[in-house]
């Protein structure tokens, strides 16, 4: 069986910038967050971090295990610390460190090109680009690489700080955050207007809103450094404001209506993202209203047998099915945070998980063609989260049967609890 990996849209390249982790910079202004004072993502209480997608109780247990016996590190903690140490020695990535500018001419604007678009071999200048579904063009993503480097570094550094209480990690995480999101000279403007452009056809597309799909887990990581001497209330308020402005753009831009109406993983990721951004920026009541209206229809592509035909018709069907399930599970986590329940959607998502689980037990029966071999690196994480969510012991076996994560990704086991026995 050929299995899925969510390789698209995350990179781990560190790009050179002139500030190091030993030269901390503070945000230059203090934003007024009085209009968004609700704090779903406020300081953690009772030793349980106030995360949304990452599981706070499990995080607290992992922290306690380490601190009770720091000399007996689990393989996951050892790998996390190794990655955090690497991040300490890297220069923070920044959106402005690029040679090719978006159509706006503003190097603070994020830009990318469609992942499956390639130069046209039939024209002298290669334009307009042509689409090759599932064939990832790695030359299209300078800003995506920069953002991916930031998200990965902040997740690893913040989690390492939370587990070990080593302030070096929180200091460096804070520097990466200020460099990319807050400092005036290097910050990213909070929008994706020029994402997934197609040379010769358009300056940006609504589907580019998916480029920030993994930003919400970085926001969970930020929760873990709240209280550190190196991440101040001023810093946190500034980042909340940035996320709130990004949410405004997600809700009101010309792209919003088109992307939110998509029937595939794009539409699901749109609502998964706005939910996390609303929680972090203190706008939970606004998200409750949106979810109450939209959430019941988000699982409409899931069939009675659990299949998702819109994802399965792609050239990487298992990958896209997994990718969509990650978004569904994020929406359920946000809904929990907001005190909302969607039992019928829970059932549908559970069926979709079981649909893929069946083919873990019977890989020879997988009926779809796959463009890539071994395209399933993140499937184990879906089963791990779903087993806990739905109290389904079958997910424990499916997690074991799924392709194993790469060593650098094993630390994710520290943020999601295993399937109950």
C-alpha positions as CSV (number, residue, x, y, z in Angstrom):
1,X,0.0,0.0,0.0
2,X,1.2,3.5,-0.8
3,X,0.5,5.7,2.1
4,X,0.2,9.6,2.6
5,X,2.5,12.3,3.9
6,X,1.7,15.8,4.4
7,X,4.9,17.0,2.9
8,X,3.4,19.9,1.1
9,X,3.5,23.3,2.7
10,X,6.1,22.7,5.5
11,X,9.8,23.3,5.1
12,X,12.6,23.3,7.5
13,X,15.3,25.4,5.9
14,X,16.8,28.1,8.1
15,X,17.5,31.4,6.2
16,X,20.2,33.9,7.2
17,X,19.3,36.9,9.1
18,X,21.5,39.4,11.0
19,X,20.2,38.7,14.5
20,X,21.3,35.7,16.6
21,X,19.6,34.0,19.6
22,X,22.0,35.7,21.9
23,X,20.9,39.2,20.8
24,X,17.2,39.4,21.8
25,X,15.0,42.2,20.3
26,X,11.7,43.3,21.8
27,X,8.6,44.4,19.9
28,X,8.7,48.1,19.3
29,X,5.1,48.9,20.1
30,X,2.4,47.9,22.6
31,X,-0.9,47.1,20.8
32,X,-4.2,47.9,22.3
33,X,-6.1,44.6,22.6
34,X,-9.0,46.0,24.6
35,X,-11.5,45.2,21.8
36,X,-10.4,41.5,21.9
37,X,-10.0,41.0,25.7
38,X,-11.5,37.5,25.8
39,X,-8.6,35.1,26.6
40,X,-9.3,31.5,25.6
41,X,-5.5,31.4,25.1
42,X,-4.7,33.1,28.4
43,X,-2.1,32.0,30.9
44,X,-2.2,28.3,31.8
45,X,-3.8,27.4,35.1
46,X,-3.5,24.4,37.5
47,X,-0.3,23.3,35.8
48,X,-2.2,22.4,32.6
49,X,-1.2,24.5,29.6
50,X,-4.1,26.3,27.9
51,X,-3.4,24.9,24.5
52,X,-6.1,24.1,21.9
53,X,-4.9,21.5,19.4
54,X,-2.0,20.2,21.4
55,X,-3.4,18.2,24.4
56,X,-2.7,20.2,27.6
57,X,-3.1,17.3,30.1
58,X,-0.8,15.1,28.2
59,X,1.8,17.9,27.9
60,X,1.7,18.4,31.7
61,X,2.2,14.6,32.2
62,X,5.2,14.6,29.8
63,X,6.7,17.6,31.7
64,X,6.2,15.9,35.1
65,X,7.8,12.7,33.8
66,X,10.9,14.5,32.7
67,X,11.3,16.7,35.7
68,X,10.9,13.7,38.1
69,X,13.8,12.0,36.5
70,X,15.7,14.2,33.9
71,X,18.4,11.7,33.5
72,X,16.0,9.1,32.1
73,X,14.9,10.9,28.9
74,X,12.5,9.2,26.5
75,X,13.6,9.0,22.9
76,X,11.1,11.7,22.0
77,X,12.5,14.1,24.6
78,X,16.1,13.4,23.5
79,X,15.2,14.1,19.9
80,X,13.3,17.3,20.9
81,X,16.3,18.6,22.8
82,X,18.6,17.8,19.9
83,X,16.4,19.8,17.6
84,X,16.1,22.7,20.0
85,X,19.8,22.8,20.4
86,X,20.2,23.0,16.6
87,X,17.7,25.9,16.5
88,X,19.8,27.8,19.1
89,X,22.6,27.9,16.6
90,X,20.6,29.0,13.6
91,X,19.8,32.5,12.5
92,X,16.0,33.4,12.6
93,X,14.3,33.3,9.2
94,X,12.5,36.4,8.0
95,X,10.0,37.2,5.3
96,X,12.1,40.1,3.9
97,X,15.1,38.0,3.1
98,X,14.2,37.3,-0.6
99,X,15.2,38.5,-4.0
100,X,11.9,38.0,-5.8
101,X,9.1,40.3,-4.7
102,X,5.3,39.8,-5.0
103,X,3.2,41.9,-7.3
104,X,2.8,44.5,-4.6
105,X,6.6,45.2,-4.5
106,X,6.5,45.0,-0.7
107,X,9.0,42.4,0.6
108,X,7.0,42.2,3.8
109,X,4.1,40.6,1.9
110,X,4.1,36.8,1.9
111,X,4.2,35.2,-1.6
112,X,4.3,31.8,-3.1
113,X,3.4,30.1,-6.3
114,X,1.0,27.2,-6.8
115,X,2.8,24.0,-5.7
116,X,1.9,22.0,-8.8
117,X,2.6,24.6,-11.4
118,X,5.6,24.5,-13.7
119,X,7.1,26.6,-16.5
120,X,5.4,26.1,-19.8
121,X,7.8,24.3,-22.2
122,X,6.0,25.7,-25.2
123,X,6.7,29.3,-24.6
124,X,10.0,31.3,-24.5
125,X,9.4,32.8,-21.0
126,X,7.7,29.7,-19.5
127,X,4.4,31.6,-19.1
128,X,1.7,30.9,-18.4
129,X,2.7,28.1,-16.1
130,X,1.0,24.7,-16.5
131,X,-0.4,22.4,-13.9
132,X,0.9,19.0,-13.1
133,X,-1.3,17.7,-10.2
134,X,0.6,16.1,-7.4
135,X,4.1,17.0,-8.8
136,X,5.5,19.4,-6.3
137,X,7.7,22.3,-7.7
138,X,10.1,23.1,-4.9
139,X,11.4,26.2,-6.7
140,X,8.1,28.0,-5.9
141,X,8.4,28.5,-2.1
142,X,11.0,30.9,-0.8
143,X,8.6,32.6,1.7
144,X,7.1,29.2,2.5
145,X,10.5,27.9,3.5
146,X,11.1,30.9,5.7
147,X,7.7,30.5,7.4
148,X,8.2,26.8,7.7
149,X,11.5,27.3,9.4
150,X,9.9,29.7,11.9
151,X,7.0,27.5,12.7
152,X,9.2,24.4,13.2
153,X,11.8,26.3,15.3
154,X,9.2,27.9,17.6
155,X,7.4,24.6,18.1
156,X,10.6,22.8,19.0
157,X,12.1,25.5,21.2
158,X,8.9,26.3,23.1
159,X,8.1,22.6,23.8
160,X,11.7,22.1,24.9
161,X,11.4,25.0,27.2
162,X,8.2,23.7,28.6
163,X,9.6,20.3,29.2
164,X,13.0,21.2,30.6
165,X,12.5,24.8,32.0
166,X,15.7,25.8,30.1
167,X,15.3,29.6,29.5
168,X,17.7,29.4,26.6
169,X,15.0,27.8,24.5
170,X,12.3,30.3,25.4
171,X,14.7,33.2,24.7
172,X,15.4,31.9,21.3
173,X,11.8,31.1,20.5
174,X,10.9,34.7,21.4
175,X,13.5,36.0,19.1
176,X,12.3,33.9,16.1
177,X,8.7,35.1,16.9
178,X,9.6,38.8,17.1
179,X,11.8,38.6,14.0
180,X,9.1,37.1,11.7
181,X,5.9,38.6,13.2
182,X,6.5,41.7,15.2
183,X,9.6,43.8,14.5
184,X,8.8,46.5,12.0
185,X,11.8,46.0,9.8
186,X,11.4,42.3,9.4
187,X,7.7,41.4,10.1
188,X,5.4,39.6,7.7
189,X,2.3,41.6,6.8
190,X,-0.8,39.7,8.1
191,X,-2.3,38.5,4.9
192,X,-1.8,36.0,2.1
193,X,-3.0,38.1,-0.9
194,X,0.0,36.9,-3.0
195,X,0.0,33.2,-2.1
196,X,-0.1,30.5,-4.7
197,X,0.2,32.9,-7.6
198,X,0.6,31.5,-11.1
199,X,3.1,33.3,-13.3
200,X,1.3,34.5,-16.4
201,X,-2.1,34.0,-15.0
202,X,-2.7,35.6,-11.6
203,X,-1.0,37.4,-8.7
204,X,-2.5,35.2,-6.0
205,X,-5.4,32.9,-5.4
206,X,-7.9,32.1,-2.7
207,X,-6.5,28.6,-2.3
208,X,-3.3,30.2,-1.1
209,X,-5.0,30.7,2.2
210,X,-4.1,27.1,3.0
211,X,-0.4,28.1,3.1
212,X,-0.7,28.8,6.8
213,X,-2.4,25.5,7.7
214,X,0.2,24.6,10.3
215,X,0.4,28.1,12.0
216,X,-2.2,27.1,14.6
217,X,0.1,24.5,16.3
218,X,2.8,27.2,16.5
219,X,0.2,29.3,18.5
220,X,-0.1,26.4,20.9
221,X,3.6,26.4,21.2
222,X,3.5,30.1,22.1
223,X,1.2,29.3,25.0
224,X,4.1,27.1,26.4
225,X,6.4,30.1,26.8
226,X,3.9,32.4,28.4
227,X,5.4,33.2,31.8
228,X,8.9,33.0,30.6
229,X,11.0,36.0,31.3
230,X,11.8,36.3,27.6
231,X,8.3,36.3,26.3
232,X,6.5,39.3,27.9
233,X,2.9,40.3,28.1
234,X,3.7,43.0,25.6
235,X,5.1,40.4,23.2
236,X,2.0,38.2,23.6
237,X,-0.4,41.1,23.1
238,X,1.5,42.1,19.9
239,X,1.3,38.6,18.5
240,X,-2.4,38.4,19.4
241,X,-3.0,41.6,17.5
242,X,-1.1,40.3,14.4
243,X,-3.2,37.1,14.5
244,X,-6.4,39.1,14.9
245,X,-5.4,41.2,11.8
246,X,-4.8,37.9,9.9
247,X,-8.2,36.7,11.0
248,X,-9.8,39.9,9.8
249,X,-8.2,39.3,6.4
250,X,-9.4,35.7,6.4
251,X,-12.9,36.8,7.1
252,X,-13.2,39.9,4.9
253,X,-10.8,39.6,1.9
254,X,-11.9,39.0,-1.7
255,X,-10.7,35.4,-1.3
256,X,-12.7,34.5,1.8
257,X,-16.0,33.6,0.2
258,X,-14.4,31.4,-2.5
259,X,-12.1,29.5,-0.1
260,X,-14.7,29.0,2.6
261,X,-17.1,27.5,0.0
262,X,-14.6,24.8,-1.1
263,X,-15.9,21.3,-0.6
264,X,-12.5,19.6,-0.2
265,X,-9.7,20.0,2.3
266,X,-9.3,23.6,1.4
267,X,-12.7,24.5,2.9
268,X,-12.1,22.4,6.0
269,X,-8.7,24.0,6.5
270,X,-10.2,27.5,6.1
271,X,-12.5,26.9,9.1
272,X,-9.8,25.0,11.1
273,X,-7.6,28.1,10.7
274,X,-10.1,30.8,11.6
275,X,-11.1,28.9,14.6
276,X,-7.6,28.7,16.0
277,X,-6.9,32.3,15.1
278,X,-10.1,33.4,16.8
279,X,-9.2,31.5,20.0
280,X,-5.7,32.9,20.2
281,X,-6.7,36.5,19.5
282,X,-9.6,36.4,22.0
283,X,-12.4,36.4,19.5
284,X,-14.0,33.1,20.5
285,X,-17.5,34.4,20.6
286,X,-17.2,35.4,17.0
287,X,-16.0,32.0,16.0
288,X,-18.8,30.3,17.9
289,X,-21.3,32.1,15.7
290,X,-19.4,31.1,12.5
291,X,-19.0,27.5,13.7
292,X,-22.7,27.2,14.7
293,X,-23.7,28.1,11.2
294,X,-21.0,26.4,9.1
295,X,-19.7,23.4,11.1
296,X,-22.7,21.1,10.4
297,X,-22.0,21.2,6.7
298,X,-18.3,20.7,6.7
299,X,-18.4,16.9,6.8
300,X,-20.7,16.7,3.8
301,X,-18.1,15.0,1.6
302,X,-17.7,12.1,4.0
303,X,-19.7,9.2,2.7
304,X,-21.6,6.6,4.8
305,X,-18.6,4.3,4.4
306,X,-16.2,7.0,5.5
307,X,-14.6,7.7,2.2
308,X,-14.0,11.2,1.0
309,X,-14.4,11.1,-2.8
310,X,-13.2,14.6,-3.4
311,X,-9.8,13.7,-1.8
312,X,-9.7,10.2,-3.3
313,X,-10.0,11.5,-6.8
314,X,-6.6,13.3,-6.6
315,X,-3.3,11.8,-7.7
316,X,-2.3,11.4,-4.0
317,X,-5.6,10.2,-2.6
318,X,-4.3,8.8,0.7
319,X,-2.2,11.9,1.4
320,X,-5.2,14.2,0.8
321,X,-7.5,12.1,2.9
322,X,-5.1,12.3,5.7
323,X,-4.5,16.0,5.3
324,X,-8.3,16.6,5.4
325,X,-8.7,14.5,8.5
326,X,-6.0,16.6,10.3
327,X,-8.1,19.7,9.6
328,X,-11.3,18.0,10.8
329,X,-9.6,17.0,14.1
330,X,-8.3,20.5,14.5
331,X,-11.9,21.8,14.1
332,X,-13.1,19.4,16.8
333,X,-10.4,20.6,19.1
334,X,-11.3,24.2,18.6
335,X,-15.0,23.3,19.1
336,X,-14.1,21.7,22.4
337,X,-12.2,24.8,23.4
338,X,-15.2,26.9,22.7
339,X,-17.6,24.6,24.5
340,X,-19.4,23.5,21.4
341,X,-20.4,19.9,20.4
342,X,-21.2,18.5,16.9
343,X,-22.0,14.9,17.6
344,X,-23.1,14.1,14.0
345,X,-19.8,15.5,12.7
346,X,-17.9,13.5,15.2
347,X,-19.5,10.3,13.9
348,X,-18.7,11.2,10.3
349,X,-15.1,12.0,11.1
350,X,-14.8,8.8,13.1
351,X,-16.1,6.9,10.0
352,X,-13.5,8.6,7.8
353,X,-10.7,7.5,10.2
354,X,-12.0,4.0,10.2
355,X,-12.1,3.9,6.4
356,X,-8.4,4.5,6.3
357,X,-7.8,2.2,9.2
358,X,-9.4,-0.7,7.3
359,X,-6.7,-0.4,4.7
360,X,-4.0,-0.5,7.3
361,X,-5.3,-4.0,8.1
362,X,-5.8,-4.8,4.4
363,X,-3.2,-2.8,2.4
364,X,-3.5,-5.0,-0.6
365,X,-7.1,-3.9,-1.1
366,X,-6.3,-0.2,-1.5
367,X,-8.0,0.5,-4.8
368,X,-6.5,3.9,-5.7
369,X,-3.4,4.8,-7.7
370,X,-0.8,6.8,-5.9
371,X,1.6,9.2,-7.5
372,X,4.2,8.8,-4.7
373,X,5.6,5.8,-2.9
374,X,5.5,5.8,0.9
375,X,3.4,8.9,1.0
376,X,2.0,8.3,4.5
377,X,4.3,9.8,7.1
378,X,1.6,11.6,9.1
379,X,-1.1,9.0,9.1
380,X,0.1,7.6,12.4
381,X,-0.7,11.0,14.0
382,X,-4.3,10.9,12.7
383,X,-4.8,7.5,14.3
384,X,-3.2,8.6,17.5
385,X,-5.4,11.7,17.8
386,X,-8.5,9.9,16.7
387,X,-8.1,7.0,19.1
388,X,-8.0,9.4,22.0
389,X,-10.8,11.5,20.6
390,X,-13.2,8.6,19.8
391,X,-12.0,6.2,22.5
392,X,-11.4,3.7,19.7
393,X,-8.8,1.0,20.6
394,X,-8.5,-0.1,16.9
395,X,-6.6,3.1,16.4
396,X,-3.8,1.8,18.5
397,X,-3.1,-1.0,16.1
398,X,-3.6,1.3,13.0
399,X,-1.1,3.7,14.5
400,X,1.4,0.9,14.7
401,X,0.6,-0.3,11.2
402,X,0.9,3.1,9.6
403,X,4.3,4.3,8.3
404,X,6.6,5.3,11.2
405,X,7.4,9.0,11.6
406,X,10.8,10.3,10.7
407,X,13.0,10.7,13.7
408,X,12.8,14.5,13.6
409,X,9.0,14.2,14.0
410,X,8.8,11.7,16.9
411,X,8.7,14.6,19.4
412,X,5.0,15.1,18.3
413,X,4.2,12.2,20.5
414,X,4.9,14.6,23.4
415,X,1.8,16.7,22.4
416,X,-0.7,14.0,21.6
417,X,-1.6,11.3,24.0
418,X,-1.5,7.6,22.9
419,X,-4.6,5.6,22.2
420,X,-6.1,4.3,25.5
421,X,-5.5,0.6,26.1
